[in-house]
Amino acid sequence: MKLKEMSFCEIEKFCLEQFEANDDLFQTTVKENINKHRKGRKTVTIKDSKGQIHAGIKVKVRLKNHEFKYGAHLFMLDQFETEEENKSYRSLFSQYFNLATIPFYWGDLEPERGKPRFRADSPNIWRRPSTDLCLNYCREKGIDAKIHCLFYDKFIPDWLPKEHAEEMEQLYEKRFMEIAKRYGNGIMYEVEVINELLETYAWTTKSVIGDRRDALEWSFGLAQKYFPDDILVINDGNFIPEIGEKTYRHPYYMLIDSALAKGTRIDKIGIQNHIYMGMQEGQDIQMFKEHFDPIKILKGLDVLSEFKKPLEITEVQIPMFGEGNEAENLQAKVLEYLYTLWFSSERLESVVYWNNVENTAYACPGADENKLKSGLFHRDLTPKKSGDMLKKLFKTQWHTEEELVTDEKGQVSFDGFHGDYEVCILTQEEAVYGVPLYKENQEAEVICRI
């Protein structure tokens, strides 16, 4: 059935029926795995500034930084028309995300040969803020930053000698070396080495390197040479439920399996999750059904987990169908189901949303991602219901904050989601209507990790 032929109720049923039919899965296995894989127990001894242990005092424990990374790309940093909008976006991003994807597309990073746009004051290019500008912002806000990406032959400069293999190898090596000198050695959370290698057959722009039989092994070899102390990531298309169906015969699985067997160092496996339903006219929506199938999603993650490598959902887009509260509620509900499934998977470490502000997405003839209306925020930078849902999941539902009383040893024990915690003594003040009031004693702060 075509999307334009369906009522909203029919679309809603299509998107939710498989999730709702597997409610038992969410209430048992998924919930159990979240508790098993995402939480731990911690015992902390509370001492004051003089090292004195106190029994029977009230303390507050609060998750300060989630170990799990929930991010978005930072392509719209300082890209809006007004200073007010740019200021609002800077504030908004830090409230909703703890990981940022920074654009290192070669074509826009070095449009003029020998003049890479590293510096924060580099000439601006739409949706491609300079790399220093992004990194400086992340440092200021305490957000982890990742490189996207070193080898992506689809977006390369016009000045490259694309048909000359030897010169292209030298220029790619120079690119890896320059980026590593400035951003390697653990400065970044991780480095995406290669992107969408399984899609090269469809590219209209690429060099001879893109069609090399050993392009993956070659690019990771360069990355290991220049980024020896960084997490090296492979990234490719929207294959999670496909892998859940085809398992070990899926091309992405076999590509990784082959590279690892040859000794290629791949530290982390990235996989995208763009749901392109509604981007093009005349699509049969049945081709998207597996994106809403929790059984295939979990199976796909289980199959990839057999490599014993960390996993990441690198590029997420969840479309919205129509306008208004109903359409926003549906997008938010799908987001809740998907993030809950992903969060329950043991080896998944991070999820990155793509195109978080409406009408700021990638657009070219035949592939205008703005048609998806997949943003988490309206164009005026107010949150959509999907943005509110994401914040609720990580700031409320998967968040730990408790008030406890120390035992005779001056200790408190608690179960919490993995991450960095602050533990503060609560100082009793005067009572109001017989109820004691407490305030945090910042001098007695303890930082711990589960």
N, C-alpha and C positions, 0 to 999 in steps of 0.2 A: 504494500500500500504506500502511496505517496503522502508525504507530510502535509502538503497543501490540501489534500482531500480529507484530512482528518479533523475532527472536532478536538477541542482542548481536552475533553474528558477521555477521548480515545488515546490521545498522546500521553496523558497522565497515566492511564492504565498500562500502556506499553512500557513506560519507563519504570513503573513501580511494581508491576505484578510479580516479577520474579523475586524481587527483594521480599515482598510481603508474603509470598508463598513459602519462603525459607525463614520465616520468623523464628522457628525453633532453633535454627542454626545460629542466629544472632543472640538468642537468649541463653544458649548453652556454650557451644564450642568457641564462638567469637568472644563472648564475654569472659569465658574461662581463660582463653589465651591472652587477652589483654591483661588480666590480673597476673597471669603466669610470666609473661614476657616483658611487661612494661612497669611492674611494681617490685619493690623490694622492702626489706625491713631494716631499720636503723636504730641503734641505741646511742644516745649522746649523753655525755657527762657535762653538766652545766657548772661552770665556775665563774666567779665574778672577776673583776679586773685585777684583784689581788691573788687570784688562784684559789680562792676559798670555795669549797663545795657546799651547796645549800640543799637541804631536803625540804620538801613540802612547799616549794615555791612554784608559782604559775609561770609557764613559758608558752610562747607561740612558735610553732614551726610552720614555715611557708616555703613552697617550691618557688624558687627565684628564677631559675633557668632550666627549661625542659631539656632533657638529653635528646629527645626526639626532635628532629628539625622539620619545621613546617614553614616553608618559604614561598617566595615568588620571584619572578624576574624583576630587575631594577631598571628596566629599559626606559622608564618614564621619569627618572630622576632629573629635575630641573628642565623638563621638556614642555611645560605648559606655558601658555601665553602670558600669564600674569605672575608676579612675584607672590601674590596671595595664594594662588593655586599651588605653586611650587612649595611654598611653606606648608600648606595643608597636606600635600602628598608626603613630604618628609616626615611629618608628624604621624600621619595615618599608617605608613608602611611600618614604622617601628612599633606601633601598637598591635599589629596583626601578625607579624612574621619575625622569625629568629634566624632566617637564612635568606641570602639574596644571590641570585644568578647575575653575574656581571658579563656584559657582551664583549667578546674578544673576536668577533667575526673579522677575518683578515681584510675583506674588502672595505670595511668602514674604519677599521683600526689603523690601516695604512693605505689610504686612498692615493697618496702621493709617495712614491718610492723613497725610502730612507727617512720618512718623517712620520713615525707612528704617533698616534694620538693618545699617548700615555698621560701626559700632564693634565691636571685639573682645569687649566685655562686653555686647553686645546679648542680649536674651532668646533662648534657643535654640529652634530649630524642627528637628524630626527630618529628617536628611539635608540640612539647609540651614544649615550653619555660617555665621556672619557673614563678610562679605567681607574685612574687616580681619584677622580671625582667620586666614583662609586665606592671605592675602597675607603676613602676618607670618611664618607658618610657612615659606612658600616662600622668603622672603628669608633666613631663618635657615639653611635647608638648601641654598641655592643652586639651587633649582628654579624654572624659568620658570613663569609663571602666565598663564592666558588667561580672558577673560570669556565666559561662556555664560549667556544671550545677551541682547541689547538688545530685540529685537522678537520675541516669541513669544506670540501672542495666546491660546494655549491655557491658559497659567497666569498669569492676571492677577487683581488684587484685586477683591473683591466690591464695593468702594465706588466703582469706576469708573462713570461714566455711559456705559455701553457703546453705547447707541444714538444718542448725540449726537456727530456727526462732528467738529464744530469744537472742542468741548471736549476730545474724545479726542486730537485733534492737538496741542492745547496741552499736555495732560498728558504725552503721549509725548515732546514736545520738552523739557519740564521734566525728565523722567526721563533722557533722553540727556545733557542739560546737567549735571545733578548728578553722574552717574556719571563723565562726562568730567573734571569739575573735580577729582574725587578720584582717578581711576584712569587718566586719559588721559595724553597726551604721552609715550608710550613706556614707561610704568611696567609695562604688561602685555606679554607676548609677542605677543598678538594679541587682536582683538575680534571675536567672532561677532556680526554685526549682526542676522541674521534666521535663523530656524530652522523647518524643515519647512513652508514655504509651500505645497508641493504636497499637504499633508495637511489643509488647513483645512476641506475639505468634510466631514470626519468629526468635527470638534471639536464638543463640546456646549457649550463656553464659548469665546466670542470677542466682539470688539467689531466695530463697523462698519468699522474700519480693516483687519481681517483679510480682508475681501472686496473691498477696493479693487482696481481693475484695476492700479493703479500702486503697490501696496503695497511691492514690492521696490525700485523706483526711489525712492519717497518715503522709505523707511527708510534706504537707503544715502545719500540726500541729506542727511538729518539727521546720519548718522554722519560723513560727510565734513566737515560744518560744525563738529561738536564734537570729532571725533577726527582732525584733519587729518594728524597725524604717526604714526598707528597703522596696523597692518595690519588691513584690514577683510575679514571672512570671510563668505561665504554658506555655509549648511549645510542639507542635506536628507537624505532617506531612504536606504534600502539598495539603491542602484541600480547599483553598479559592474558586475556581470555583466549586468544588464538593458541598460545602455548598450553593453556589449560585443556584445549581440545586435541591439539596435535602432539603434545608433550615433547618427547625427545627427537621427533622428526621435524620440529619447527626449524626454519632456517636460522633464526637468531640463536636458538639453543645450540645448533650444530656449529655455527660460526664461532661462538665462544668456546665450545668444547674443543674444536680444532685448534684454536689459538693457544689455549691452555696446554694442550697436549704437546705443542711445539715449544713450550717453555716461556710463552709470553706472560709478562707480569701484568695481570689485570687485578686491581685491588677491589673494585666495586662495580656492580652491574646496574646501569641505569636503563630505564624503560619508560617511554612516554605514555600519556593517557589523554590525548586529544580525542574528544568525541565530536566528530565533524558532522553530526546529524543536523541538517538544515542549512549547511553552508552552500550547497549547490542545488539548482533546480532539478526536479524530477527524480530525486533519490528515492529508492525503495528502502523504507526504514528497517526492513527485516535484516539488512546487512549490518545494522548497529545493535541487534538484539543481544549479542554476547557481551556488550559493554555493561549490560544491566543484569548479568547472570552471576550471582555470588559464588556458585559452585565452580564455574570455570575460572573466575578471578582468583579464588583461593588456590585452586589446582595449579594455575599458571605460576603463582608465587612459590608454591611448594616445589614445582619442577626446577625453577631457577635457583631456589635455595639449596638444591643438591650440589651446586658448585662450592658451597661453603664460603661464599663471599657475601659481604653486605649488599643490600639492594636499595635502590632509590627510584621513586616515581618522579621523573625529572620535569615533565611538562604536562600539566593537567588543564584541560578545558572542559567545562560542563555547560552545555548550551541552555539557553532559556527560550521558551516557546511562547511568544506573545508578550504582552505588557501587563503591568499591574500585579496585585497581590497573589493571585492564583499562580501566575507564571513564576513569580519569585519564590513562592512557597515550594513549588515543584523542584526548581533548581536547588534550593537549600536542602530539600529532603534527599535528593540524589547525592548531593555532596556528603550529607551525614552518613548515608549508607556506605558510600565508597571509602571515605576516610576511616570509618569504623572497621571495615574489612582490612584495609591496609594497616591500620594501627595494630591489629591483632596478629599480623604476620611477624614471626620472630626475627627474621633477618632484615626486615625493612627498617632503614634508619632515617629516612627523610622523604618528604613529599614537597614538590615545588609547583605552585600554581602559575599559570601562564596568562598574560593579558588581564591583569587584575582590575583595570579601569576601562569602562565601556568606551567604544569608539577610539581606541588607541592601539588596536591590534595590527598585525601584519596584513597587508592587502596587496594583491597583485591580480591581474586578469585570471579569472577562474578559481581564485583562492583568496577570497576576502573573508578573513576570520572575524571581522566585525559583525558579519551576518549571524554569527552564533549567539551574540549577546551574552557571552560567557563570563563577563567581568564579575568580580565580587563587589565592586563599587560603581555607582552611577557616574556619569561624566562630571557631575558637580562635586564628586569626591565624597558623597554621603554613602554609607554602607548599604548594600542590598541585603536581603534576608540571607543570602548565601554567605556574605561576609560576616554577618552576625552569627551565623551557625558555626563558621570556622572558629571565630573567637570564643564562642560558648564551649566548643569541644575542648580547646586547649587551655582556656583560662578558667573554666568552671568544671566541666565534666571530668576531664583528665588532669585535674589540678589537685594538689594536696595543701591544705591549710587547716591547722588544728591548734587548739589551746589545751595544754596538758599540765600535769603537776608532777614535779620530780619526786622520786622515791627516796628511801632512806640513804641511798648511795649518791643522791643528787643526779639521778639519771632519768631520762624519758626514752621510751621506745615507741616507734610508730611505723606504720606501713605507708608507703608513698610511691608516687610515680618517679621513675628514675630521673635524676637531675641534680642541680645544685640547690641547697637549702640554706635559708637563714633561720637561726633559732635565737629568739630574743626573750630575755626575762621581762615579765610584765610586772611593773611596779604598782602596788596598790595605792590609790589615792582615796580621798574622802568618799563616803557612801552617799548615794542619792536614793531616797525612798527605801533605805535599807539594803540597796544593791551595791556591792563594791565596784568601783571603777578602776580600770587598769590602763596603763599606757606602756608602750614599749620603751625599755631602757636600752638605748642604742650602744651604750658603753659595754654592755654584757652580750654583745652579738657573737654568735658562733656560726661559722660557715662549715657545712658538711656536704657530703655527696652520697646519694644512694645509687 
